[in-house]
Amino acid sequence: MKKILICTGGTGGHIFPAISLAQYLEKKNFYVDLITDYRAKKFINNINLKNITFINIKTPTGKK
């Protein structure tokens, strides 16, 4: 079984495409790890993914 790691930001514009990709790959028998930040928890309800990890990360400071 091939392994895939997907890392994404926790906003809806990042997490929804990542979830769709992860679900598709799992159906194709890939082992998928999805890593995102805690902002994504509000979007993850009732999502059927086997391996989701939440990390504490912040946006870069000093953005212009």
C-alpha positions in Angstrom: 0.0 0.0 0.0 1.4 3.4 -1.0 1.5 6.2 1.6 0.5 9.8 1.0 1.0 12.7 3.3 -1.3 15.8 2.8 -0.5 18.9 4.7 -2.9 21.8 4.5 -4.0 25.0 6.2 -7.1 25.0 8.4 -9.3 27.3 6.5 -12.2 26.1 4.4 -10.5 26.9 1.1 -7.6 24.6 2.0 -9.2 21.9 4.1 -12.1 21.0 1.8 -10.0 20.2 -1.3 -7.5 18.3 0.9 -10.4 16.2 2.4 -11.8 15.5 -1.1 -8.3 14.4 -2.3 -7.7 12.3 0.8 -11.1 10.5 0.5 -10.5 9.8 -3.2 -7.0 8.4 -2.5 -8.3 6.2 0.3 -10.9 4.7 -2.0 -8.0 3.9 -4.4 -6.3 2.0 -1.5 -3.7 4.6 -0.6 -2.8 5.1 3.1 -3.4 8.8 3.6 -2.3 11.0 6.5 -3.8 14.4 6.6 -2.1 17.1 8.7 -3.7 20.4 9.4 -4.1 23.1 12.1 -6.7 23.4 14.8 -8.8 25.9 12.7 -9.9 22.9 10.6 -11.7 21.2 13.5 -14.9 23.2 12.8 -15.0 21.8 9.3 -14.2 18.2 10.1 -17.5 17.1 11.6 -18.8 13.8 10.1 -15.8 13.5 7.8 -14.8 9.8 7.2 -11.0 9.9 7.2 -8.9 7.4 9.1 -5.8 9.6 9.9 -6.2 13.2 10.7 -3.6 15.0 12.8 -4.0 18.5 14.2 -1.0 20.6 14.9 -0.5 24.0 16.7 0.7 26.3 14.0 0.2 30.0 13.4 0.2 32.2 10.3 3.4 34.1 9.5 3.7 37.5 11.2 4.7 40.6 9.4 2.7 39.9 6.3 2.1 42.9 4.0 
